[in-house]
Amino acid sequence: MTARIFSKLILSLLAVLALALIAVDYLVTERVQHTFFDQLRQELAEKARTIALILPEQEGQPPREGGLARLAKATGARVTVVDAGGRVLGDSEADPAGMENHSARPEVAAALKGEIGSSLRLSPTLGLRLFYVAIPYRGGALRLAVPAATIDAQVRAIRNDVLLSTALAFLPFVILAAVFARYISGRLGTIIEFTRHLAEGNFRARLRVSSRGELGLLTTKLNETSEKLEFMLDRLETEHAELEKLENIRKDFVINVSHELRTPLASIQGYTETLLDGAIHDPAINVKFLNIIRQNAERLARLAADLLTLSRVELGQQQLKFASYYVNRLLTDNLDGMRPIAERRGIQLVLEPAESGSLSEEAEVFCDAEAVHQILTNLLDNAIKYTPDAGTVTVGARQLTPPADAPSRVEFFVRDTGPGIPADELPRLFERFYRVDKARSRALGGTGLGLAIVKHLTRSQGGEVRVQSQVDKGSTFFFTLPVHDLGLADSSPVQKELMAP
């Protein structure tokens, strides 16, 4: 590729130089011929004047025989004398008697008018190209002529000298141009190779910037283009991976929702058909069947409500109203709301006081009170469901010691005395529809979305959620909230985090 570009550049350069030499040759030849003929015209005119002074013959009389030949030999030019009528009176190289009238000759006609005339043409007498110069001479004309071949030889010699000098002057420029062409061809070859990499999809290729001129600017722009293409490709790959991930989540979600809906709908349909077939008139079973239908309808309502809540949070449509709230006030309000449910099963709800000095009565968190209420309600509801009768559920909070330059946070916790969760189940606990004990969870009326809602609502407020559990010793769920404003009120949560399973 580089050699081909170099060859084209060199050939183009040589073509330009050839045209330049042709132009120089034409201009120099024209100029030299013009200058030489002017000088020769003046020289022959002076010689003609000199000859006119030494010719004593009277007007209209032919010169003495042999006189013109001697003058021609002395001057190196053919000498011709013409009278006023154009008749040749004498010629140094031909017999005047055999020569035709010269009044129509351009140089003679000018001399007969009193001017100096000149002409380059073929001589009918000698059959040679001659350069003629004629001056007025005693009513007629005195003409000198020299062969054009001599003039042509001198012009050719001057022309060759000029062309040789010009070619020698061009030689350093040819060498410099060859070096420059080599450099340019190398740079262009590198750029073409780079564009080939781009065409093949290798957007990580880069050009080395080695100059500041137009090629350097082109190299910089191509590198910028490559960087942008690489960024766009990485972004598209990331988005493609995210779309594939979301598609898998969507498929799993549809499957899970279909499964969750199918069970209560099948139950409602079955019991309804049984009632319509006549069981509605049997007082021993109609109330029982209607209660089952009501329970499944309530389960569907809870599932729809949880799906709606989860969808709003994931799509950033959950309008959170951030403000500062007292920590203990949030805990107390939620405990009071859940206490009647716990008391029906003899479960004790305990507000665990914070360690001395770690969390004051006036400690605050910056959050959305309704979102925190839903988080605590879901965690307390799960804790009460899985805690055996007469068990204990403890709720509390503590101030965390943040790392340097990290925002201050308060960690809330809900601890139960239930059966606990196996360690291998903990990583998936906050996924949608994931249940440790599926049969028992459905029997208790769970939708499988409560902990997913807890995770998303916590993250949307700038917090994190985790769990600790031991089998037969109970579980503890933790979530954190910031003490001060993190600037989340005017921005949506990071969607790829919220959309994670």
C-alpha positions as CSV (number, residue, x, y, z in Angstrom):
1,M,0.0,0.0,0.0
2,T,2.8,2.5,1.0
3,A,4.8,1.6,-2.1
4,R,1.8,2.2,-4.4
5,I,1.1,5.6,-2.9
6,F,4.8,6.5,-3.1
7,S,4.9,5.5,-6.8
8,K,1.8,7.6,-7.5
9,L,3.2,10.6,-5.7
10,I,6.6,10.3,-7.5
11,L,5.0,9.9,-10.9
12,S,2.7,12.9,-10.2
13,L,5.8,14.9,-9.2
14,L,7.8,13.9,-12.3
15,A,4.8,14.8,-14.5
16,V,4.6,18.3,-12.9
17,L,8.4,18.7,-13.4
18,A,8.1,17.5,-17.0
19,L,5.4,20.1,-17.7
20,A,7.5,22.7,-16.0
21,L,10.5,21.8,-18.2
22,I,8.3,21.9,-21.3
23,A,6.9,25.3,-20.3
24,V,10.5,26.6,-19.6
25,D,11.7,25.2,-23.0
26,Y,8.8,26.9,-24.8
27,L,9.2,30.2,-23.1
28,V,13.0,30.2,-23.3
29,T,13.0,29.2,-27.0
30,E,10.6,31.9,-27.9
31,R,12.4,34.5,-25.9
32,V,15.9,33.5,-27.1
33,Q,14.7,33.5,-30.7
34,H,13.1,36.8,-30.4
35,T,16.1,38.4,-28.7
36,F,18.6,36.7,-31.0
37,F,16.7,37.9,-34.2
38,D,16.5,41.4,-32.8
39,Q,20.2,41.5,-32.1
40,L,21.0,39.9,-35.5
41,R,18.7,42.3,-37.3
42,Q,20.5,45.3,-35.7
43,E,23.9,43.7,-36.5
44,L,23.0,43.0,-40.1
45,A,21.6,46.5,-40.4
46,E,24.9,48.0,-39.1
47,K,26.8,45.9,-41.5
48,A,24.5,46.9,-44.4
49,R,25.1,50.6,-43.5
50,T,28.9,50.0,-43.5
51,I,28.7,48.3,-46.9
52,A,26.6,51.2,-48.2
53,L,29.4,53.6,-47.3
54,I,32.0,51.7,-49.3
55,L,29.9,51.1,-52.4
56,P,30.7,54.1,-54.7
57,E,28.5,53.2,-57.6
58,Q,25.9,55.6,-58.8
59,E,22.2,55.1,-58.3
60,G,20.7,52.5,-60.7
61,Q,24.1,51.1,-61.7
62,P,25.2,47.6,-60.8
63,P,28.2,47.2,-58.5
64,R,31.6,46.2,-59.8
65,E,32.0,42.5,-60.6
66,G,33.5,40.7,-57.7
67,G,33.0,43.5,-55.2
68,L,29.8,42.1,-53.6
69,A,31.5,38.7,-53.2
70,R,34.4,40.2,-51.3
71,L,32.0,42.2,-49.1
72,A,29.9,39.0,-48.5
73,K,33.0,37.1,-47.5
74,A,34.1,39.9,-45.2
75,T,30.7,40.3,-43.5
76,G,29.7,36.6,-43.5
77,A,26.4,37.4,-45.2
78,R,24.9,37.3,-48.6
79,V,24.7,40.8,-50.1
80,T,22.1,41.9,-52.6
81,V,21.6,45.3,-54.2
82,V,18.1,46.2,-55.6
83,D,17.0,49.4,-57.5
84,A,13.9,51.4,-56.8
85,G,11.9,49.3,-59.2
86,G,12.7,46.1,-57.4
87,R,15.2,44.9,-60.1
88,V,18.2,43.1,-58.7
89,L,21.4,45.0,-59.6
90,G,23.8,42.7,-58.0
91,D,24.1,39.6,-55.7
92,S,27.1,38.0,-54.1
93,E,25.9,34.5,-54.7
94,A,23.7,34.5,-57.8
95,D,23.5,36.1,-61.3
96,P,21.2,39.1,-61.1
97,A,20.0,38.5,-64.7
98,G,18.3,35.2,-63.7
99,M,16.7,36.7,-60.5
100,E,13.1,37.8,-60.5
101,N,11.9,41.3,-59.4
102,H,12.3,41.7,-55.5
103,S,9.8,44.5,-55.0
104,A,7.3,42.1,-53.4
105,R,9.8,40.7,-50.9
106,P,8.7,41.9,-47.4
107,E,12.2,43.2,-46.4
108,V,12.8,44.9,-49.8
109,A,9.3,46.5,-49.8
110,A,10.0,48.0,-46.3
111,A,13.4,49.3,-47.4
112,L,11.9,50.9,-50.5
113,K,9.6,52.7,-48.2
114,G,12.6,54.1,-46.3
115,E,12.4,51.6,-43.4
116,I,14.6,48.8,-42.2
117,G,12.9,45.5,-43.2
118,S,13.5,41.9,-42.1
119,S,12.1,38.5,-43.0
120,L,12.8,34.8,-42.2
121,R,11.8,32.7,-45.2
122,L,12.8,30.3,-47.9
123,S,15.0,31.7,-50.6
124,P,13.6,30.8,-54.1
125,T,17.1,31.3,-55.6
126,L,19.2,29.2,-53.2
127,G,16.4,26.9,-51.8
128,L,17.5,27.7,-48.2
129,R,15.9,29.3,-45.2
130,L,17.5,32.7,-44.8
131,F,17.1,35.6,-42.5
132,Y,17.0,38.8,-44.5
133,V,17.6,42.4,-43.4
134,A,17.3,45.3,-46.0
135,I,18.0,49.0,-45.6
136,P,17.2,51.9,-47.9
137,Y,20.1,52.5,-50.4
138,R,20.3,55.2,-53.0
139,G,16.6,55.0,-53.9
140,G,16.6,51.2,-53.8
141,A,17.6,48.7,-51.2
142,L,20.7,47.0,-49.8
143,R,20.0,43.6,-48.4
144,L,22.0,41.2,-46.3
145,A,21.0,37.6,-45.6
146,V,22.4,34.8,-43.4
147,P,21.4,31.1,-43.3
148,A,18.7,30.3,-40.7
149,A,20.5,27.0,-39.9
150,T,23.2,29.0,-38.2
151,I,20.6,30.9,-36.2
152,D,18.8,27.7,-35.3
153,A,22.1,26.0,-34.1
154,Q,22.9,29.0,-31.8
155,V,19.3,29.1,-30.5
156,R,19.4,25.3,-29.9
157,A,22.7,25.6,-28.0
158,I,21.3,28.3,-25.8
159,R,18.1,26.3,-25.3
160,N,20.1,23.1,-24.3
161,D,22.1,25.1,-21.8
162,V,19.0,26.6,-20.2
163,L,17.3,23.2,-20.0
164,L,20.4,21.5,-18.5
165,S,20.7,24.3,-16.0
166,T,17.0,24.1,-15.1
167,A,17.2,20.3,-14.8
168,L,20.2,20.6,-12.5
169,A,18.4,23.2,-10.4
170,F,15.4,20.9,-10.1
171,L,17.5,17.9,-9.0
172,P,17.7,19.0,-5.2
173,F,14.0,19.6,-5.3
174,V,13.4,16.2,-6.8
175,I,15.4,14.6,-4.0
176,L,13.5,16.6,-1.3
177,A,10.2,15.8,-3.0
178,A,11.1,12.1,-3.0
179,V,11.8,12.2,0.7
180,F,8.6,14.1,1.3
181,A,6.6,11.7,-0.9
182,R,8.1,8.8,1.1
183,Y,7.0,10.4,4.4
184,I,3.5,11.3,3.1
185,S,3.0,7.8,1.6
186,G,4.0,6.2,4.9
187,R,1.6,8.4,6.8
188,L,-1.2,7.8,4.3
189,G,-0.5,4.1,4.3
190,T,-0.8,4.0,8.1
191,I,-4.0,6.0,8.0
192,I,-5.5,3.7,5.3
193,E,-4.5,0.6,7.4
194,F,-6.1,2.3,10.4
195,T,-9.3,2.9,8.5
196,R,-9.3,-0.8,7.5
197,H,-9.1,-1.7,11.2
198,L,-12.1,0.6,11.8
199,A,-14.0,-1.0,8.9
200,E,-13.4,-4.4,10.4
201,G,-14.8,-3.3,13.8
202,N,-11.5,-2.8,15.7
203,F,-12.3,0.5,17.3
204,R,-9.5,0.2,19.9
205,A,-6.9,0.9,17.2
206,R,-5.1,4.2,17.5
207,L,-2.8,6.3,15.3
208,R,0.5,7.8,16.6
209,V,0.4,11.6,16.3
210,S,3.8,12.6,15.0
211,S,3.1,16.0,13.4
212,R,1.2,19.2,13.9
213,G,0.1,19.9,10.3
214,E,-2.9,18.8,8.4
215,L,-1.9,15.1,8.7
216,G,-1.5,15.5,12.4
217,L,-4.9,17.1,12.6
218,L,-6.4,14.3,10.5
219,T,-4.7,11.8,12.8
220,T,-6.1,13.5,15.9
221,K,-9.6,13.6,14.4
222,L,-9.5,9.9,13.4
223,N,-8.3,8.9,16.9
224,E,-11.2,10.9,18.3
225,T,-13.6,9.2,15.9
226,S,-12.2,5.8,17.0
227,E,-12.6,6.7,20.6
228,K,-16.2,7.7,20.1
229,L,-16.9,4.6,18.1
230,E,-15.3,2.5,20.8
231,F,-17.4,4.3,23.4
232,M,-20.6,3.8,21.4
233,L,-19.8,0.1,20.8
234,D,-19.1,-0.5,24.5
235,R,-22.3,1.3,25.3
236,L,-24.3,-0.7,22.8
237,E,-22.7,-3.9,24.1
238,T,-23.6,-2.9,27.7
239,E,-27.1,-1.9,26.7
240,H,-27.4,-5.2,24.7
241,A,-26.3,-7.1,27.8
242,E,-28.7,-5.1,29.9
243,L,-31.6,-5.7,27.4
244,E,-30.8,-9.4,27.4
245,K,-30.8,-9.4,31.2
246,L,-34.0,-7.4,31.3
247,E,-35.5,-9.8,28.8
248,N,-34.6,-12.8,30.9
249,I,-36.0,-10.9,34.0
250,R,-39.2,-10.2,32.0
251,K,-39.6,-13.8,31.0
252,D,-39.0,-15.0,34.6
253,F,-41.4,-12.3,35.8
254,V,-44.1,-13.3,33.4
255,I,-43.6,-16.9,34.3
256,N,-43.7,-16.2,38.0
257,V,-46.7,-13.9,37.8
258,S,-48.6,-16.4,35.6
259,H,-47.8,-19.1,38.2
260,E,-48.8,-16.9,41.1
261,L,-52.0,-15.9,39.4
262,R,-52.9,-19.3,38.2
263,T,-53.1,-20.9,41.7
264,P,-55.7,-18.5,43.3
265,L,-57.6,-18.1,40.0
266,A,-57.9,-21.9,39.7
267,S,-59.0,-22.1,43.3
268,I,-61.6,-19.3,42.8
269,Q,-62.8,-20.9,39.6
270,G,-63.1,-24.4,41.1
271,Y,-65.0,-23.4,44.2
272,T,-67.2,-21.1,42.2
273,E,-68.2,-23.9,39.8
274,T,-68.8,-26.2,42.7
275,L,-71.1,-23.6,44.3
276,L,-72.9,-23.1,41.0
277,D,-73.4,-26.8,40.6
278,G,-75.6,-26.8,43.8
279,A,-73.2,-26.6,46.7
280,I,-74.4,-23.0,47.3
281,H,-77.6,-24.5,48.8
282,D,-75.6,-26.7,51.3
283,P,-75.1,-24.6,54.5
284,A,-72.4,-26.9,55.7
285,I,-70.0,-26.0,52.9
286,N,-71.1,-22.8,51.1
287,V,-69.8,-20.5,53.8
288,K,-66.5,-22.4,53.8
289,F,-66.2,-22.2,50.1
290,L,-67.0,-18.5,50.0
291,N,-64.3,-17.9,52.7
292,I,-61.8,-19.7,50.5
293,I,-62.8,-17.6,47.5
294,R,-62.5,-14.4,49.5
295,Q,-59.0,-15.4,50.8
296,N,-57.8,-16.1,47.2
297,A,-59.4,-12.8,46.0
298,E,-57.5,-11.0,48.8
299,R,-54.3,-12.8,47.7
300,L,-54.9,-11.6,44.2
301,A,-55.5,-8.0,45.4
302,R,-52.2,-8.1,47.5
303,L,-50.3,-9.5,44.5
304,A,-51.7,-6.8,42.2
305,A,-50.8,-4.1,44.8
306,D,-47.3,-5.4,45.3
307,L,-46.8,-5.6,41.5
308,L,-47.9,-2.1,41.1
309,T,-45.7,-0.8,43.8
310,L,-42.6,-2.7,42.5
311,S,-43.3,-1.5,38.9
312,R,-43.6,2.2,40.1
313,V,-40.3,1.9,42.0
314,E,-38.4,0.2,39.2
315,L,-39.6,2.7,36.5
316,G,-38.8,5.7,38.7
317,Q,-42.5,6.6,38.9
318,Q,-42.6,6.3,42.7
319,Q,-42.8,9.9,43.9
320,L,-40.7,10.0,47.1
321,K,-41.1,13.0,49.4
322,F,-37.9,13.3,51.3
323,A,-37.7,15.0,54.7
324,S,-36.0,14.6,58.1
325,Y,-37.8,12.2,60.5
326,Y,-37.1,11.1,64.0
327,V,-35.8,7.5,64.1
328,N,-37.7,6.3,67.2
329,R,-40.9,7.9,66.0
330,L,-40.8,5.9,62.8
331,L,-40.2,2.6,64.7
332,T,-42.9,3.3,67.3
333,D,-45.5,4.2,64.7
334,N,-44.9,0.9,62.8
335,L,-44.8,-1.2,65.9
336,D,-48.2,0.2,67.0
337,G,-49.7,-0.6,63.7
338,M,-48.5,-4.2,63.7
339,R,-49.1,-4.9,67.3
340,P,-52.8,-6.2,67.0
341,I,-51.7,-8.7,64.4
342,A,-48.9,-10.0,66.6
343,E,-51.0,-10.1,69.7
344,R,-53.5,-12.5,68.1
345,R,-50.8,-15.1,68.0
346,G,-49.2,-14.1,71.3
347,I,-46.1,-12.7,69.6
348,Q,-44.3,-10.0,71.6
349,L,-43.1,-6.9,69.7
350,V,-40.0,-5.3,71.3
351,L,-38.4,-2.0,70.6
352,E,-34.8,-2.5,71.5
353,P,-33.3,0.6,72.9
354,A,-30.1,1.7,71.3
355,E,-26.8,1.4,73.1
356,S,-26.1,4.3,75.4
357,G,-25.0,7.4,73.5
358,S,-25.2,5.8,70.1
359,L,-28.6,7.1,69.1
360,S,-30.3,9.9,70.9
361,E,-34.0,10.5,71.2
362,E,-33.8,13.3,68.6
363,A,-31.8,11.3,66.0
364,E,-33.1,11.8,62.5
365,V,-32.9,10.2,59.1
366,F,-33.5,11.9,55.7
367,C,-36.1,9.7,53.9
368,D,-39.6,9.3,52.7
369,A,-41.8,8.3,55.7
370,E,-44.3,6.3,53.6
371,A,-41.6,4.3,51.9
372,V,-40.0,3.6,55.3
373,H,-43.4,2.6,56.7
374,Q,-43.8,0.1,53.8
375,I,-40.3,-1.3,54.4
376,L,-40.9,-1.8,58.1
377,T,-44.4,-3.2,57.5
378,N,-43.1,-5.8,55.0
379,L,-40.3,-6.8,57.3
380,L,-42.5,-7.0,60.4
381,D,-45.2,-8.9,58.5
382,N,-42.7,-11.5,57.4
383,A,-41.2,-11.7,60.9
384,I,-44.6,-12.2,62.5
385,K,-45.6,-14.8,59.9
386,Y,-42.5,-17.0,60.4
387,T,-42.2,-16.6,64.1
388,P,-43.9,-19.3,66.1
389,D,-46.8,-18.5,68.5
390,A,-45.6,-16.8,71.7
391,G,-42.3,-15.9,70.0
392,T,-40.6,-12.5,69.9
393,V,-39.9,-9.9,67.2
394,T,-37.5,-7.2,68.0
395,V,-37.1,-3.9,66.1
396,G,-34.3,-1.3,66.6
397,A,-31.8,1.1,65.1
398,R,-28.2,2.1,65.6
399,Q,-25.9,4.8,64.4
400,L,-23.2,3.6,62.0
401,T,-19.7,4.9,62.1
402,P,-19.0,5.9,58.5
403,P,-15.6,5.7,56.7
404,A,-13.8,9.0,55.9
405,D,-15.8,11.3,53.5
406,A,-18.8,8.9,53.6
407,P,-22.3,10.1,54.6
408,S,-23.6,9.3,58.1
409,R,-26.2,6.5,58.2
410,V,-28.6,4.9,60.6
411,E,-29.1,1.1,60.4
412,F,-32.6,-0.3,61.2
413,F,-33.1,-4.0,62.0
414,V,-36.0,-6.4,62.4
415,R,-35.1,-9.7,64.3
416,D,-37.4,-12.7,64.6
417,T,-37.2,-16.1,66.4
418,G,-38.4,-18.1,63.5
419,P,-37.0,-21.2,61.8
420,G,-34.1,-19.3,60.1
421,I,-32.9,-19.4,56.6
422,P,-30.3,-21.8,55.1
423,A,-27.0,-20.0,54.1
424,D,-27.3,-21.1,50.5
425,E,-30.7,-19.4,50.2
426,L,-29.6,-16.0,51.5
427,P,-28.1,-14.6,48.2
428,R,-31.4,-14.9,46.4
429,L,-33.7,-13.9,49.2
430,F,-34.5,-10.4,47.7
431,E,-35.4,-11.7,44.2
432,R,-38.9,-11.3,43.0
433,F,-41.1,-14.3,43.8
434,Y,-38.3,-16.2,45.5
435,R,-39.4,-18.2,48.5
436,V,-37.4,-20.4,50.8
437,D,-40.5,-22.6,51.7
438,K,-42.8,-22.1,48.8
439,A,-45.7,-24.1,50.2
440,R,-45.6,-22.5,53.6
441,S,-45.2,-19.0,52.1
442,R,-48.3,-19.4,50.0
443,A,-50.2,-20.9,52.9
444,L,-49.4,-17.8,54.9
445,G,-50.7,-15.5,52.1
446,G,-47.3,-14.2,50.9
447,T,-46.9,-12.8,47.3
448,G,-43.2,-13.3,47.1
449,L,-42.6,-9.6,46.3
450,G,-42.3,-8.1,49.8
451,L,-38.5,-8.4,50.2
452,A,-38.0,-7.2,46.5
453,I,-40.0,-4.1,47.4
454,V,-38.0,-3.6,50.6
455,K,-34.7,-3.8,48.5
456,H,-35.9,-1.3,45.9
457,L,-37.4,1.2,48.3
458,T,-34.3,1.1,50.4
459,R,-32.0,1.7,47.4
460,S,-34.2,4.5,46.0
461,Q,-33.5,6.3,49.3
462,G,-29.8,5.8,49.1
463,G,-29.6,2.9,51.5
464,E,-28.6,-0.8,51.5
465,V,-30.3,-4.0,52.7
466,R,-28.9,-7.2,54.1
467,V,-29.8,-10.3,56.1
468,Q,-28.3,-12.5,58.7
469,S,-29.8,-15.8,59.6
470,Q,-29.1,-19.2,61.3
471,V,-31.3,-22.2,60.9
472,D,-33.5,-22.8,64.1
473,K,-32.2,-19.5,65.6
474,G,-34.1,-16.9,63.6
475,S,-33.3,-14.1,61.1
476,T,-32.4,-10.5,61.2
477,F,-33.0,-8.1,58.4
478,F,-31.1,-4.8,58.2
479,F,-31.5,-1.7,56.1
480,T,-29.8,1.7,56.2
481,L,-31.0,5.3,55.7
482,P,-28.9,8.4,55.3
483,V,-28.9,11.0,58.1
484,H,-28.5,14.0,55.6
485,D,-29.8,14.8,52.2
486,L,-27.9,12.9,49.5
487,G,-29.5,14.8,46.6
488,L,-31.9,12.1,45.6
489,A,-35.0,14.2,45.7
490,D,-34.3,15.7,42.2
491,S,-33.0,12.5,40.5
492,S,-34.3,9.1,39.8
493,P,-32.5,6.0,41.3
494,V,-30.1,4.2,39.2
495,Q,-32.4,2.1,37.1
496,K,-30.0,-0.8,36.3
497,E,-29.6,-1.3,40.0
498,L,-33.3,-1.3,40.7
499,M,-34.0,-3.6,37.7
500,A,-31.5,-6.1,39.0
501,P,-33.2,-9.3,40.2
